Each structure stands twice: as structure tokens, then as C-alpha cells.
Amino acid sequence: SEMCIRDSLHGEEEAPPPSAAQLPRRSRDRVDVRGFLLGLLRKGETPALALILGETAIVDRDVEASLGSARDRYRVDQKRVNLTDPWAVAEALARAAEAPYHMVALVRGGGEGLEALDRPEVWEAVASCPKPVVVALGHAANTLWVEGLADAAFPTPTALGHFLKEAVETLEQEKEAAKLSELLERAQAEARTAQAERDRLKERLAQLEREPALLHQEVARLRRGLALWRWAALLALAVATLLLLARG
């Protein structure tokens, strides 16, 4: 019960290390966070993240710095809380889950006090969160149980920022590949049209070579046309000469 958990937090004896069997069951399947973000970005949406961090922490700067030019593709709202208070962290997670966010991120820099984030209250809040939860707790020495309950875990807030940026870069690469594919298809279509015209002309030439009479007829037609134009020109010249003589 809640009373028992609170008593265990304030008891004099150190609580024994938890086991996987003591962890709460997840209320939903694990989310592929990368695929989830790419799905939002492909639809033209702006992924909204609730960034839960310490009251005086500056790790948000690490996240934003590593996001770089991709920063404007996300909405990131800070939710500051006392990270040494497991109940406050759990409450912040619950509030963020009810707010209009696509994902919740629990971030913290390195240092002492990480055990406060690996308590039953936080486990339960992460396991029961209907939104995808990612954690970036700034440590590398030990794996926390809360990381196994989250949908994705990163060693540092900077790594989280790089992950978010990589999703945007992947989308841009997909768009560029689609443009190149469209240009290639257009070039291939034009090449097929040119090849068809070339084949038609080759066939016409072969036909004329096979049937000399057709070739002679074509040449004769052209000669007749030239003769008519020659006679028309001579007639026009004669008429012009007569008019000049008559005027003189």
C-alpha cells in the first residue's frame, strides 16, 4: 500500500535491491520510439515532448544544443520537479501523461542521488503511463530498473537530443531520396520515348531500303514539288517584268 511504501522510504534500514519480479507490469506494449516519431514527422506534425527535469537543472541546454537545427521541428516543454522526491517525480509523470504531449522524457545529469529515480513510485508511474516514456539519466556505471520499464533509455541528455535530431535527418533523407527517385523515373520515361522514336525511324529507313520503289516515289514527289515552285517563281518574275514594262 501507499503507507507501506512511504514507511519503507523513511525507514532506518536500507531497502534490499529489487528484482525483476518486483517490477510492475507495463500497461501497454513497448513503443518503437524512433518509428513513433518518424510517423508523426511524416504526417507533418510537430512532436510534443514533456521534459521532466530538476528544479535547477541545466540539462535542457544539452538536449537543445544537440538538437541543433532540428529544434524547431519539436515542441519541448520543461516540467521542473524535485528529482530527489520519488513521489513528486511520479506525480509529474502522471500529469504529463494527461496533458497533450506525444511523449514524456525524464532527464537528469550525472552525479549522486540517482537511486531516488529507481523507486517503486517512479516505476509504477512509468509502467502505467499511456504515452511513450524515454529516460536519459546521465550515468554509465549502472543500469537502473526504471530504464527497463521505459520505452527507450539514453545514457545522457545529449544522447537524447542527438536521437531526436537523427529522426528529423532521416525524414529529410527520405524526402531527398523520393525526389531523386521521381527524377530518375522521369528520365527513364523520356529515355523510353526517345528509344521508341529511334526504333520507329530505323524501321521506316529499313522499309525504304527494302522497297526501292517507295524511295523513288518519295524522291519523285519532292522533285515535282520543286518543279512547281520553280515554275511559279518564273511566272511571278515574268508578270513583274511585264508590269514594269507597261509602267515604263
Disulfide bonds with the S-S distance in Angstrom:
none
